[in-house]
């Protein structure tokens, strides 16, 4: 055999009627006894070009099949939408995948960057150390983050923008998928807009009796934020056990924005001065570079340890430990707010270290029986700590609010397939959250401390949910796949107010218990090899959490959010139709049209507290608001994807997404509905070279079309609202040695100054990236 050819594991081998299939093992071998001599056999792998042949032709080649490496891994062969692997052509929902090779080439600084680089997920940022994904008009606690099968959303995920996704190290992602649209049947509450399903690398067993030791590492520098990142990974593999250890450290300086501003707004986003403490006094100093957003830098540490043990030939046990923490993270959008005297409103506003720790134990069983073909039990425990710290300009009191969350999760998932036509997925989930909230304020001169009002009820809160689900898939013929699912969830919540000296609540306890039934019906139809059509109808729900019901926090100057103990769940009813057309084996176009109707939608509106529409909060007479259930809202939109081979070494891919939505009760735009956006790339791969040139683009939102909450933030927008923008970018990689790569990139080549919709910090200006990756 040619020495350049290597065995390929995980190749899907499928018959022409799609009812007979198998998969290659680690040595690249597969049995073909189930195929007839004349049957067309298809070979599929995400890293290689699909190919087909017959048993007769394979016999003439000495039973060897050679696959050509793909330019980039763009189309995964299997997806995990039902928590189990399935063929993508059988899934009615829109899905996009993120591969490790794409992450290695594009060098995202955070998991939020990795999502944004797909061109199909919009990311908002209030500060450099953040990233809030927006999917189909939903965001924050209306989209679900799942890590290794365990939900990351906890009881204090808020309706505003969230940065928790940055706790996930992008360098650990073995496979990731974004499932667009409601996924409440499988994942329960919070999955209204979609699910971001991250699976970290799994330790691999040795194929021999010898212990195998290998590793990889990289270092990276990027100029816009003077980012310095280092990563190292070790893999140990035995015949029955395996270990994976990973460390990543990143240091981000203050972010430099682009200098190329629109002629109509030559000063937009400039940072002419900032606050420092000199001789115990807040002092404004001139910024030597008005494009440098001071302060915005932070540091982050990530660690992962996994152990895997083969209990039997049909059972596997995995222990995972993931840990992430940061330094203090400046909340940049709060630091550029000005008071009526055109002075900074805040001298300090920063998040304390964002700590996330997850331990889990997962048992996988493959001993097929009458109840399941495969099953898994996952028990997880997460600890989250976050804090908010703020001090007004030229005042001495620094207020600190800290939240500690402990979350237990138990998941049971099973898969039962009777034959190639019938498959059942079913399982259950239990989640328990314990929330503790504390606060104090400290005089920065004297050091004296005194109690302060907490963000959430100071007597503690508990949030629990339990659910059962089932999803059925039927292939009545090779061209058609039908799916149906149902889930029942029950949520109960308790919050207690111990100290009412700050606010005289008319109650000292909040109790909530509510159940929800959600379902879905889907169809995919493949009339021939060129066409595929899909449609799905589903319902979703989101139950109120502690943040929705029990929060007391100033949402913006002049407004204060208070608890609403009468809040009820919001529901969505959704429909989606899509189609894919293959021009040839190398070219295809995909389009999706979707719509969602929300009832009892949870939105922030004017409210009363003890009969008053305004109260004194933090020394300011503030308008009272709360999260309430509005009557009805709608969202609809569409997305397009085009991809294909320009030549054996060049590939084109383009994405475009647009949506709109309104609260029909108030006739107002919804906050998380984004302008149109997309990405077009031309990629190249041949021998030792790999590269990608891409264009990112984003539409505008007129000031009058912004949601009311966004119109109250003039420091984030121009007089015309959120402006359109585009950037030109180039990334490349060269294999210096067989196990050593040099990567160079240049982002925002034209040094455009732009600020993505709803963001509180401008995006990076021209950004040079240098990285060296090696393995051993």
SEDO-505170 format. One record per residue (C-alpha): residue in three letters; y, x negated, z; residue number from 1. Coordinates in steps of 0.1 Angstrom, whole numbers, plus 5000, padded with zeros to 4 digits. Each point is the difference from the previous one (the first is absolute). Example, Ala and Ser with C-alpha at 12.3 -4.5 7.8 and 13.67 -1.06 7.14 Angstrom:
2
   resn     py     px     pz   resi
    Ala   4955   4877   5078      1
    Ser   5034   4986   4993      2
***
This chain:
776
   resn     py     px     pz   resi
    Unk   5000   5000   5000      1
    Unk   5036   4988   4993      2
    Unk   5013   4984   5032      3
    Unk   5032   5020   4997      4
    Unk   4981   5033   5004      5
    Unk   4995   5013   5035      6
    Unk   4980   5030   5013      7
    Unk   5021   5031   5007      8
    Unk   4992   5022   5030      9
    Unk   5011   5036   5003     10
    Unk   4999   5009   4963     11
    Unk   4994   5037   4995     12
    Unk   4973   5007   4974     13
    Unk   5002   5035   4987     14
    Unk   4981   5021   4975     15
    Unk   5016   5019   4972     16
    Unk   4995   5034   5018     17
    Unk   5016   4985   5032     18
    Unk   4971   5014   5021     19
    Unk   4981   4967   5001     20
    Unk   5016   4969   5015     21
    Unk   4994   4968   5019     22
    Unk   5018   4969   5013     23
    Unk   4995   4963   4997     24
    Unk   4991   4980   5031     25
    Unk   5016   4967   5012     26
    Unk   4980   4981   4973     27
    Unk   5012   5023   4972     28
    Unk   4966   5016   4996     29
    Unk   4993   5037   4995     30
    Unk   4969   5020   4990     31
    Unk   5003   5020   4967     32
    Unk   4967   5018   5002     33
    Unk   5017   5034   5003     34
    Unk   5017   4996   4965     35
    Unk   4983   5007   4967     36
    Unk   5000   4974   4972     37
    Unk   5025   5021   4980     38
    Unk   5023   5010   5029     39
    Unk   5035   4986   5000     40
    Unk   5006   4980   5032     41
    Unk   5035   4995   5013     42
    Unk   5010   4970   5022     43
    Unk   5031   5004   5022     44
    Unk   5017   4977   5025     45
    Unk   5037   5000   5011     46
    Unk   5004   4963   4991     47
    Unk   4984   5001   4966     48
    Unk   5004   5019   4967     49
    Unk   4975   5029   4998     50
    Unk   4973   4996   4974     51
    Unk   4970   5019   4987     52
    Unk   4967   4993   4983     53
    Unk   4964   5012   4998     54
    Unk   4967   4988   5016     55
    Unk   4988   4989   4965     56
    Unk   5031   4978   4996     57
    Unk   4997   4986   5035     58
    Unk   4964   4990   4993     59
    Unk   5011   4981   4970     60
    Unk   5024   4980   5022     61
    Unk   4974   4991   5025     62
    Unk   5012   5028   5023     63
    Unk   5034   4983   5006     64
    Unk   5033   5019   4998     65
    Unk   5033   4980   4998     66
    Unk   5031   5018   5012     67
    Unk   5035   4988   4991     68
    Unk   5024   4995   5029     69
    Unk   5028   5025   5001     70
    Unk   5037   4990   4998     71
    Unk   5007   5015   5034     72
    Unk   4981   5024   5023     73
    Unk   5018   5032   4993     74
    Unk   4973   5027   5000     75
    Unk   4975   5001   5028     76
    Unk   4965   5012   4993     77
    Unk   4996   5019   5033     78
    Unk   5023   5017   5023     79
    Unk   4998   5010   5037     80
    Unk   5017   5034   4999     81
    Unk   4972   5017   5020     82
    Unk   4996   4969   5023     83
    Unk   4971   4991   4976     84
    Unk   4999   4983   4967     85
    Unk   5002   5022   4969     86
    Unk   5006   4996   4963     87
    Unk   5037   5005   4991     88
    Unk   4992   5023   4972     89
    Unk   4985   5025   5025     90
    Unk   5032   5001   5022     91
    Unk   5026   5027   4991     92
    Unk   5029   4984   5020     93
    Unk   5023   4973   4988     94
    Unk   4991   4966   5015     95
    Unk   5013   4965   4996     96
    Unk   4983   4969   5012     97
    Unk   5013   4966   5014     98
    Unk   4976   4971   4994     99
    Unk   5000   4967   5019    100
    Unk   5006   4981   4967    101
    Unk   5032   5020   4994    102
    Unk   5012   4992   5036    103
    Unk   4992   4963   4995    104
    Unk   5020   4999   4968    105
    Unk   5030   5021   5011    106
    Unk   5004   4985   5034    107
    Unk   5013   5030   5020    108
    Unk   5016   4991   5033    109
    Unk   4987   5032   5017    110
    Unk   4976   5029   4993    111
    Unk   5031   5021   4992    112
    Unk   5008   4975   4972    113
    Unk   4964   5003   4987    114
    Unk   5003   5037   4998    115
    Unk   5034   4998   4982    116
    Unk   4986   4975   4975    117
    Unk   4976   5026   4986    118
    Unk   5030   5018   4985    119
    Unk   4986   5033   5012    120
    Unk   5012   5000   5037    121
    Unk   5036   5001   5009    122
    Unk   5010   4980   5031    123
    Unk   5031   5005   5021    124
    Unk   5013   4974   5024    125
    Unk   5025   5003   5029    126
    Unk   4996   4963   5008    127
    Unk   4983   4969   4986    128
    Unk   4971   5004   5024    129
    Unk   4990   5034   4988    130
    Unk   4988   5021   4971    131
    Unk   4994   5037   5000    132
    Unk   4978   5013   4971    133
    Unk   5010   5032   4983    134
    Unk   4973   5019   4981    135
    Unk   5007   5031   4980    136
    Unk   5030   5010   5021    137
    Unk   4983   4993   5033    138
    Unk   5004   4971   5024    139
    Unk   4997   4987   5035    140
    Unk   4976   5023   5020    141
    Unk   4993   5021   4970    142
    Unk   4980   4972   4983    143
    Unk   4970   4985   5016    144
    Unk   4991   4963   5005    145
    Unk   4963   4992   5004    146
    Unk   4987   4965   5008    147
    Unk   4963   4993   4997    148
    Unk   4993   5038   5002    149
    Unk   5022   5005   5032    150
    Unk   5032   5019   4999    151
    Unk   5031   4980   5010    152
    Unk   5023   5029   5004    153
    Unk   5005   5007   5037    154
    Unk   5018   5027   5021    155
    Unk   5034   4984   4997    156
    Unk   5002   4995   4962    157
    Unk   5033   5015   4993    158
    Unk   5013   5022   4971    159
    Unk   5027   4973   4993    160
    Unk   4991   4968   4983    161
    Unk   4972   4978   5014    162
    Unk   4993   4963   4998    163
    Unk   4965   5000   5015    164
    Unk   4983   4991   4967    165
    Unk   5014   4965   5003    166
    Unk   4975   4994   5029    167
    Unk   4973   4998   4973    168
    Unk   4996   4965   4987    169
    Unk   4999   5003   4961    170
    Unk   4979   4967   4999    171
    Unk   4972   5019   5018    172
    Unk   4997   5028   4974    173
    Unk   4966   4999   4984    174
    Unk   5007   5033   4982    175
    Unk   5026   5027   5004    176
    Unk   5006   5033   4984    177
    Unk   5028   5025   5000    178
    Unk   4988   5036   4997    179
    Unk   5028   5022   4988    180
    Unk   5004   5035   5013    181
    Unk   4986   5018   5030    182
    Unk   4968   4986   5014    183
    Unk   4998   5021   5031    184
    Unk   4963   5010   4995    185
    Unk   4988   4965   5005    186
    Unk   5028   4985   5021    187
    Unk   5015   5029   5019    188
    Unk   5036   5003   5012    189
    Unk   5028   4978   4985    190
    Unk   4984   4996   4965    191
    Unk   5024   5024   4983    192
    Unk   5014   4976   4974    193
    Unk   4971   4976   4997    194
    Unk   4979   4974   5017    195
    Unk   5004   4962   5000    196
    Unk   4964   4988   5006    197
    Unk   4998   4963   5008    198
    Unk   4967   4982   5004    199
    Unk   5002   4964   5013    200
    Unk   4976   4973   4989    201
    Unk   4964   5004   5012    202
    Unk   4979   4970   5012    203
    Unk   4972   4992   4975    204
    Unk   4965   4989   5008    205
    Unk   4985   4968   4987    206
    Unk   4975   5003   4971    207
    Unk   4980   4972   5014    208
    Unk   4986   4990   5034    209
    Unk   5028   4974   5004    210
    Unk   5033   5006   5018    211
    Unk   5028   5001   4974    212
    Unk   5036   4989   5009    213
    Unk   5029   5007   4978    214
    Unk   5037   5007   5002    215
    Unk   5033   5004   4983    216
    Unk   5036   4995   5007    217
    Unk   5035   5002   4985    218
    Unk   5036   4992   5007    219
    Unk   5030   5018   4985    220
    Unk   5037   4997   4998    221
    Unk   5025   5025   4986    222
    Unk   5037   4994   4997    223
    Unk   5017   5034   5005    224
    Unk   4991   5002   5037    225
    Unk   4989   4963   5004    226
    Unk   4965   5014   5006    227
    Unk   4974   4976   5012    228
    Unk   4964   5013   5002    229
    Unk   4968   4982   5009    230
    Unk   4965   5015   5000    231
    Unk   4965   4986   5007    232
    Unk   4966   5017   4999    233
    Unk   4965   4989   5011    234
    Unk   4968   5016   4990    235
    Unk   4966   4993   5017    236
    Unk   4969   5016   4984    237
    Unk   4965   5001   5013    238
    Unk   4970   5019   4988    239
    Unk   5005   5028   5025    240
    Unk   5034   4994   5014    241
    Unk   5035   4992   4987    242
    Unk   5035   4993   5013    243
    Unk   5035   5001   4984    244
    Unk   5031   4985   5017    245
    Unk   5035   5003   4986    246
    Unk   5035   4989   5012    247
    Unk   5033   5006   4983    248
    Unk   5035   4990   5011    249
    Unk   5032   5010   4982    250
    Unk   5036   4991   5007    251
    Unk   5028   5020   4982    252
    Unk   5036   4989   5002    253
    Unk   5030   5022   4993    254
    Unk   4995   5017   4966    255
    Unk   5024   4991   4972    256
    Unk   5008   5030   4977    257
    Unk   5009   4997   4963    258
    Unk   5035   4991   4989    259
    Unk   5000   5021   4968    260
    Unk   5017   5032   5012    261
    Unk   5011   5030   4978    262
    Unk   5036   4996   4988    263
    Unk   5008   5034   5016    264
    Unk   4989   4988   5034    265
    Unk   5008   4962   5002    266
    Unk   4998   5000   5039    267
    Unk   4969   5021   5005    268
    Unk   4975   4984   5024    269
    Unk   5022   4970   5008    270
    Unk   4998   4987   5036    271
    Unk   5035   4985   5006    272
    Unk   4996   4996   5038    273
    Unk   4975   5004   5028    274
    Unk   5000   5000   5038    275
    Unk   4992   4971   5022    276
    Unk   5003   4994   5038    277
    Unk   5026   4973   5009    278
    Unk   5009   4994   5036    279
    Unk   4985   5033   5010    280
    Unk   5020   5019   4975    281
    Unk   4990   5017   4967    282
    Unk   5018   4983   4972    283
    Unk   5002   5007   4963    284
    Unk   4994   4969   4979    285
    Unk   5004   4996   4963    286
    Unk   4968   4998   4979    287
    Unk   5001   4969   4978    288
    Unk   4977   5017   4975    289
    Unk   5008   5038   4997    290
    Unk   4966   5005   4983    291
    Unk   4981   4987   5030    292
    Unk   4991   5030   5022    293
    Unk   5005   4987   5035    294
    Unk   4980   5006   5022    295
    Unk   4968   5011   4983    296
    Unk   4975   4973   5005    297
    Unk   4968   5002   5021    298
    Unk   4966   4984   5005    299
    Unk   4965   5014   4999    300
    Unk   4965   4990   5011    301
    Unk   4967   5015   4988    302
    Unk   4965   4994   5011    303
    Unk   4966   5014   4991    304
    Unk   4965   4993   5013    305
    Unk   4969   5017   4987    306
    Unk   4963   4996   5009    307
    Unk   4973   5016   4980    308
    Unk   4963   5003   5010    309
    Unk   4971   5013   4981    310
    Unk   4980   5021   5025    311
    Unk   4972   5008   4976    312
    Unk   4996   5002   4962    313
    Unk   5016   5035   5002    314
    Unk   5027   4995   5027    315
    Unk   5031   4979   5003    316
    Unk   5023   4995   5030    317
    Unk   5037   4989   4996    318
    Unk   5025   4991   5027    319
    Unk   5036   4997   4989    320
    Unk   5031   4987   5019    321
    Unk   5034   5002   4983    322
    Unk   5033   4989   5017    323
    Unk   5035   4999   4988    324
    Unk   5033   4993   5017    325
    Unk   5036   4992   4991    326
    Unk   5031   4985   5014    327
    Unk   5030   5023   5006    328
    Unk   5009   5017   4967    329
    Unk   5037   5008   4994    330
    Unk   5006   5036   4989    331
    Unk   5024   4990   4972    332
    Unk   5011   5035   4991    333
    Unk   5012   5006   5035    334
    Unk   5019   4967   5001    335
    Unk   5021   5009   4970    336
    Unk   5012   5033   5013    337
    Unk   5037   5002   5008    338
    Unk   5019   5020   5026    339
    Unk   5031   5020   4992    340
    Unk   5021   4969   5007    341
    Unk   4980   4982   4972    342
    Unk   4984   4977   5025    343
    Unk   4962   4996   5004    344
    Unk   4985   5028   5019    345
    Unk   4972   4978   5015    346
    Unk   5001   4964   5010    347
    Unk   4962   5000   5004    348
    Unk   4973   5023   4986    349
    Unk   4965   4986   4997    350
    Unk   4964   5009   5003    351
    Unk   4981   4980   5026    352
    Unk   4967   4984   4990    353
    Unk   4979   5024   4980    354
    Unk   4965   4995   5014    355
    Unk   4969   5016   4986    356
    Unk   4964   4992   5011    357
    Unk   4969   5017   4987    358
    Unk   4964   4995   5012    359
    Unk   4972   5019   4984    360
    Unk   4962   5001   4998    361
    Unk   4983   5014   4969    362
    Unk   4964   5006   4994    363
    Unk   4987   5007   4965    364
    Unk   4967   5016   4993    365
    Unk   4982   5000   4966    366
    Unk   4966   5014   5010    367
    Unk   4999   5031   4978    368
    Unk   4986   5031   5016    369
    Unk   5003   5038   4998    370
    Unk   5035   4998   5017    371
    Unk   5016   4972   4981    372
    Unk   4996   4972   4975    373
    Unk   5027   4979   5018    374
    Unk   5019   5006   5032    375
    Unk   5025   4981   5021    376
    Unk   5015   5003   5035    377
    Unk   5033   4984   5008    378
    Unk   5016   4997   5035    379
    Unk   5035   4986   5001    380
    Unk   5026   4993   5025    381
    Unk   5036   4991   4992    382
    Unk   5029   4989   5021    383
    Unk   5036   5002   4987    384
    Unk   5032   4989   5017    385
    Unk   5034   5004   4985    386
    Unk   5035   5000   5014    387
    Unk   5036   5008   4990    388
    Unk   5029   4980   5014    389
    Unk   5037   5008   4993    390
    Unk   5034   4991   5014    391
    Unk   5033   5013   4988    392
    Unk   5027   4976   4988    393
    Unk   5020   4984   5028    394
    Unk   4979   5018   5027    395
    Unk   4978   4983   5025    396
    Unk   4971   5025   5004    397
    Unk   4969   4992   4980    398
    Unk   4977   5030   4998    399
    Unk   4962   4993   4996    400
    Unk   4974   5027   4993    401
    Unk   4964   4991   4998    402
    Unk   4970   5020   4988    403
    Unk   4963   4991   5007    404
    Unk   4973   5019   4982    405
    Unk   4963   4997   5005    406
    Unk   4978   5018   4974    407
    Unk   4963   5006   4999    408
    Unk   4983   5012   4969    409
    Unk   4964   5009   4993    410
    Unk   4988   5007   4964    411
    Unk   4966   5011   4987    412
    Unk   4995   5001   4963    413
    Unk   4969   5007   4979    414
    Unk   4990   5002   4964    415
    Unk   4971   5020   4987    416
    Unk   4990   5000   4963    417
    Unk   4971   5021   4989    418
    Unk   5000   4988   4963    419
    Unk   5025   4990   4974    420
    Unk   5016   5035   5001    421
    Unk   5005   5008   5036    422
    Unk   5018   4979   5027    423
    Unk   5013   5010   5034    424
    Unk   5025   4981   5022    425
    Unk   5004   5012   5036    426
    Unk   5012   4988   5034    427
    Unk   5022   5004   5030    428
    Unk   5029   4983   5018    429
    Unk   5014   4999   5035    430
    Unk   5034   4984   5008    431
    Unk   5017   4995   5034    432
    Unk   5035   4986   5005    433
    Unk   5016   4991   5033    434
    Unk   5038   4994   4998    435
    Unk   5021   4984   5027    436
    Unk   5037   4997   4996    437
    Unk   5024   4980   5021    438
    Unk   5037   4990   4998    439
    Unk   5027   4981   5018    440
    Unk   5035   4986   4993    441
    Unk   5011   4966   5011    442
    Unk   5035   4985   5005    443
    Unk   4999   4968   4978    444
    Unk   5025   4983   5023    445
    Unk   4987   5008   5035    446
    Unk   4964   5005   4990    447
    Unk   4998   5032   5021    448
    Unk   4977   5027   4987    449
    Unk   5000   5037   5005    450
    Unk   4977   5028   4986    451
    Unk   5008   5016   4967    452
    Unk   4988   5031   4981    453
    Unk   4967   4994   4982    454
    Unk   4993   5008   4964    455
    Unk   4970   5022   5008    456
    Unk   4991   5019   5032    457
    Unk   4999   4975   5028    458
    Unk   4971   5017   5018    459
    Unk   4976   4990   4972    460
    Unk   4985   5018   4970    461
    Unk   4965   5006   4988    462
    Unk   4991   5010   4964    463
    Unk   4964   5009   4989    464
    Unk   4984   5013   4969    465
    Unk   4964   5008   4990    466
    Unk   4988   5010   4966    467
    Unk   4969   5006   4978    468
    Unk   5000   4997   4963    469
    Unk   4977   5003   4970    470
    Unk   5005   4992   4963    471
    Unk   4975   5010   4972    472
    Unk   4998   4985   4965    473
    Unk   4980   5016   4972    474
    Unk   4994   4986   4965    475
    Unk   4986   5029   4981    476
    Unk   4999   4979   4968    477
    Unk   5010   4965   4990    478
    Unk   5035   5012   4989    479
    Unk   5010   5020   5031    480
    Unk   5005   4993   5037    481
    Unk   5009   5027   5025    482
    Unk   5010   4993   5036    483
    Unk   5009   5021   5030    484
    Unk   5009   4992   5036    485
    Unk   5009   5016   5032    486
    Unk   5012   4987   5034    487
    Unk   5009   5016   5033    488
    Unk   5022   4981   5025    489
    Unk   5012   5009   5034    490
    Unk   5029   4982   5017    491
    Unk   5012   5002   5035    492
    Unk   5030   4982   5016    493
    Unk   5015   4997   5034    494
    Unk   5034   4983   5010    495
    Unk   5015   4999   5035    496
    Unk   5036   4994   5010    497
    Unk   5001   4983   5034    498
    Unk   5037   4990   5003    499
    Unk   5025   5027   4988    500
    Unk   5031   4983   5014    501
    Unk   5011   4989   4965    502
    Unk   4994   5033   4983    503
    Unk   4995   5033   5019    504
    Unk   4971   5013   4979    505
    Unk   4992   5037   5006    506
    Unk   4964   4989   5001    507
    Unk   4980   4971   5015    508
    Unk   4969   5002   4978    509
    Unk   4991   5006   4964    510
    Unk   4966   5013   4990    511
    Unk   4988   5006   4965    512
    Unk   4966   5010   4986    513
    Unk   4995   5009   4964    514
    Unk   4972   5000   4974    515
    Unk   5001   4996   4962    516
    Unk   4976   5007   4972    517
    Unk   5005   4980   4967    518
    Unk   4981   5000   4968    519
    Unk   4998   4987   4965    520
    Unk   4985   5008   4966    521
    Unk   4999   4975   4972    522
    Unk   4987   4997   4964    523
    Unk   4997   4970   4976    524
    Unk   4989   5006   4964    525
    Unk   4990   4973   4975    526
    Unk   4996   5016   4966    527
    Unk   4993   4966   4984    528
    Unk   5006   4963   5006    529
    Unk   5037   5002   4992    530
    Unk   5012   5030   5021    531
    Unk   4998   5008   5036    532
    Unk   5017   5030   5017    533
    Unk   5003   5008   5037    534
    Unk   5015   5026   5022    535
    Unk   5000   5005   5038    536
    Unk   5014   5027   5023    537
    Unk   5002   4992   5037    538
    Unk   5016   5009   5033    539
    Unk   5013   4976   5026    540
    Unk   5016   5000   5034    541
    Unk   5018   4979   5025    542
    Unk   4999   5009   5037    543
    Unk   5031   4991   5021    544
    Unk   4997   4968   5019    545
    Unk   5018   4986   5030    546
    Unk   5029   4987   4979    547
    Unk   5005   5034   4984    548
    Unk   5000   5020   5032    549
    Unk   5011   4977   5028    550
    Unk   5025   4975   4986    551
    Unk   5036   4995   5013    552
    Unk   5018   4976   4977    553
    Unk   5033   4997   4982    554
    Unk   4991   5004   4964    555
    Unk   5034   4989   4987    556
    Unk   5035   4999   5015    557
    Unk   5011   5034   5012    558
    Unk   4965   5016   5000    559
    Unk   4973   5000   5027    560
    Unk   4964   5012   4995    561
    Unk   4985   5019   5029    562
    Unk   4965   5013   5007    563
    Unk   4987   5033   4985    564
    Unk   4970   5013   5019    565
    Unk   4995   5029   4976    566
    Unk   4993   4979   4970    567
    Unk   4969   5009   4979    568
    Unk   4980   4983   4973    569
    Unk   5012   4997   4964    570
    Unk   4977   5009   4971    571
    Unk   5000   4990   4964    572
    Unk   4983   5017   4970    573
    Unk   4996   4977   4970    574
    Unk   4989   4999   4964    575
    Unk   4995   4970   4977    576
    Unk   4989   4997   4964    577
    Unk   4995   4967   4982    578
    Unk   4986   4986   4968    579
    Unk   4989   4966   4987    580
    Unk   4997   4991   4963    581
    Unk   4983   4968   4988    582
    Unk   5015   4989   4967    583
    Unk   4973   4974   4999    584
    Unk   4978   4979   5023    585
    Unk   5032   4980   5008    586
    Unk   5028   5026   5002    587
    Unk   5005   5031   5021    588
    Unk   5027   5023   5013    589
    Unk   4999   5022   5031    590
    Unk   5023   5028   5011    591
    Unk   5001   5022   5031    592
    Unk   5021   5031   5008    593
    Unk   5000   5012   5036    594
    Unk   5017   5025   5023    595
    Unk   5001   5007   5037    596
    Unk   5012   5031   5019    597
    Unk   5008   4994   5036    598
    Unk   5001   5027   5026    599
    Unk   5013   4996   5035    600
    Unk   5012   4966   4988    601
    Unk   5012   4978   5029    602
    Unk   5036   4989   4994    603
    Unk   5029   4990   5021    604
    Unk   5026   5027   5004    605
    Unk   5028   5011   5023    606
    Unk   4987   5013   5033    607
    Unk   5011   5010   5035    608
    Unk   4993   4984   5034    609
    Unk   5003   5023   5030    610
    Unk   5020   5023   4978    611
    Unk   5024   4972   4989    612
    Unk   5004   4988   4964    613
    Unk   5014   4966   5012    614
    Unk   4995   4978   5030    615
    Unk   5014   4967   5013    616
    Unk   4976   4973   4990    617
    Unk   5006   4962   5006    618
    Unk   5036   5008   5007    619
    Unk   5005   5019   4967    620
    Unk   5002   5038   4995    621
    Unk   4972   5004   4976    622
    Unk   4987   5029   4978    623
    Unk   4966   5012   5012    624
    Unk   4971   4999   4975    625
    Unk   4962   5003   5002    626
    Unk   4970   5000   4978    627
    Unk   4994   5036   4991    628
    Unk   4978   5020   4976    629
    Unk   5019   5011   4970    630
    Unk   4987   5029   4979    631
    Unk   4990   4983   4967    632
    Unk   5005   4969   4979    633
    Unk   4986   4987   4967    634
    Unk   4993   4967   4983    635
    Unk   4988   4994   4965    636
    Unk   4998   4970   4978    637
    Unk   4981   4980   4975    638
    Unk   4988   4964   4993    639
    Unk   4989   4981   4969    640
    Unk   4980   4968   4996    641
    Unk   4993   4981   4968    642
    Unk   4979   4969   4998    643
    Unk   4982   4980   4974    644
    Unk   4992   4966   4984    645
    Unk   5026   4985   4977    646
    Unk   4975   4972   4992    647
    Unk   4970   4984   5017    648
    Unk   5024   4983   5024    649
    Unk   5029   5024   5003    650
    Unk   5001   5034   5017    651
    Unk   5028   5026   5003    652
    Unk   5003   5025   5029    653
    Unk   5028   5025   5006    654
    Unk   5005   5026   5027    655
    Unk   5026   5027   5004    656
    Unk   5004   5026   5028    657
    Unk   5025   5027   5007    658
    Unk   5002   5029   5024    659
    Unk   5024   5026   5014    660
    Unk   5000   5023   5030    661
    Unk   5022   5024   5021    662
    Unk   5000   5018   5032    663
    Unk   5002   5036   4987    664
    Unk   5010   5014   5033    665
    Unk   5032   4979   5001    666
    Unk   5002   4993   4963    667
    Unk   5002   4962   5007    668
    Unk   4983   4970   4985    669
    Unk   4971   4985   5020    670
    Unk   5006   4966   5016    671
    Unk   4970   4981   4987    672
    Unk   5001   5011   4964    673
    Unk   5007   4969   4980    674
    Unk   5018   4994   4967    675
    Unk   4978   4990   4970    676
    Unk   4985   4965   5001    677
    Unk   4974   4979   4984    678
    Unk   4988   4966   4988    679
    Unk   4991   4985   4967    680
    Unk   4981   4967   4998    681
    Unk   4985   4976   4974    682
    Unk   4973   4978   5015    683
    Unk   4983   4969   4987    684
    Unk   4968   4983   5010    685
    Unk   4982   4972   4982    686
    Unk   4981   4970   5013    687
    Unk   5020   4985   5028    688
    Unk   5032   5021   4995    689
    Unk   5009   5034   5013    690
    Unk   5033   5017   5000    691
    Unk   5019   5033   4999    692
    Unk   5035   5010   4987    693
    Unk   5011   5033   5014    694
    Unk   5029   5024   5000    695
    Unk   5007   5022   5030    696
    Unk   5023   5030   4996    697
    Unk   5015   5028   5021    698
    Unk   5021   5031   4993    699
    Unk   5031   5012   5019    700
    Unk   5007   5029   5024    701
    Unk   5035   5015   4999    702
    Unk   5017   5003   5034    703
    Unk   5000   5038   4999    704
    Unk   4962   4999   4993    705
    Unk   4992   4980   5031    706
    Unk   4984   5018   5030    707
    Unk   5026   5009   5027    708
    Unk   4986   4974   5024    709
    Unk   5006   4973   4973    710
    Unk   5035   5013   4992    711
    Unk   5009   4991   5037    712
    Unk   4993   4963   4993    713
    Unk   5029   4989   4978    714
    Unk   4995   4964   5009    715
    Unk   4967   5001   4980    716
    Unk   5013   5014   4968    717
    Unk   5027   4997   4974    718
    Unk   5025   5028   4993    719
    Unk   4977   5010   4972    720
    Unk   4969   5000   5022    721
    Unk   4969   4979   4994    722
    Unk   5004   4979   4968    723
    Unk   4974   4993   4973    724
    Unk   4988   4964   4996    725
    Unk   4975   4978   4983    726
    Unk   4987   4964   5005    727
    Unk   4983   4974   4978    728
    Unk   4972   4980   5017    729
    Unk   4975   4972   4991    730
    Unk   4970   4987   5019    731
    Unk   4975   4974   4990    732
    Unk   4969   4981   5013    733
    Unk   4984   4968   4988    734
    Unk   4967   4985   5011    735
    Unk   5007   4964   5007    736
    Unk   4965   4993   5012    737
    Unk   4969   5022   5002    738
    Unk   5010   5012   5035    739
    Unk   5037   4994   5000    740
    Unk   5027   5022   4984    741
    Unk   5038   4996   4997    742
    Unk   5020   5032   4998    743
    Unk   5036   5004   4989    744
    Unk   5021   5031   4998    745
    Unk   5035   5011   4993    746
    Unk   5009   5036   5011    747
    Unk   5032   5018   4991    748
    Unk   5008   4974   4974    749
    Unk   5034   5016   4992    750
    Unk   5010   5000   5037    751
    Unk   5007   5037   5000    752
    Unk   5015   5015   5032    753
    Unk   4981   5033   5007    754
    Unk   4990   5021   5030    755
    Unk   4970   5023   4995    756
    Unk   5005   5036   5008    757
    Unk   5004   5008   5038    758
    Unk   4998   4963   5009    759
    Unk   5023   4984   5026    760
    Unk   4997   4965   4987    761
    Unk   5006   4987   4964    762
    Unk   4970   4986   4981    763
    Unk   4995   4962   4995    764
    Unk   5021   4983   4974    765
    Unk   4986   4973   4977    766
    Unk   4969   4988   5018    767
    Unk   4981   4969   4992    768
    Unk   4964   4999   5013    769
    Unk   4978   4969   5003    770
    Unk   4964   5002   5014    771
    Unk   4970   4978   5001    772
    Unk   4965   5015   5005    773
    Unk   4968   4982   5007    774
    Unk   4965   5006   5010    775
    Unk   4972   4979   5015    776
***
